[in-house]
Amino acid sequence: MISKLSNYIRDVIDNPWILLTDIMNIVVICCGLGVVWSFFSIFYALGGGTASDLISPNSW
């Protein structure tokens, strides 16, 4: 694990674009998860869901 990390650091020093690519991949994944979460929450709210449904869905 330490050797892989040192190899990665060495590769980033040789080519800084590797780090930018990895950071952008993380940003894209986070944005995608945010879009999916917002669609689920919007459609849940449009379907009449409330916070109490999330806590105990069989209470009604």
N, C-alpha and C positions, 0 to 999 in steps of 0.2 A: 504494500500500500504506500509506504514511504517512497519507494523507488518510482512508482507510477506518478506520484505527486511531484517528485523532483524532475522526472522526465517531462511532465506537463509544464512545469515552470520554465524549464529549459526551452521547450518548444515555443512558449509564449514570448520568451525573451528573443528568440530567433525570428518569430513572426507574430507581432501583436494582433493581427487580424483574427487569430484563433480565439483570443479572449473576447473580442468584440462579437464574433459569431456565437460563442457560447452564451454570452450575456443576452444577445438578441433572441436566441432560442428560448431562454428562460422567460423573457418579456412576452414573447409570442404565446407561450404556453399559459402564462398568467392571464393574458388578455382573452385568450380563448375560453379559459375556465370562467372568467368574469362574464363573458357574453352568454355562455350556457346557463350560468346561475341567474342572470337577469331574465332570460327567456322563461326559465322555469318559474321564477317568482312572478313575472307578469301574467303568465297564463294561469298560475295558481290563484292570483288575485282576481283575474277576470272570471274564473270559475266559481267565485264566491267563497274561496278559502279564507280563513282567518287564522290568527296566531293561536287561538285555542284549539283549532283543528290540528295544528302541528304538534301541540303538547299532548292532547288526548283525542285522536280522530274519531273514536266511537262514542263520544260523550253526547252527541246529538241523536 
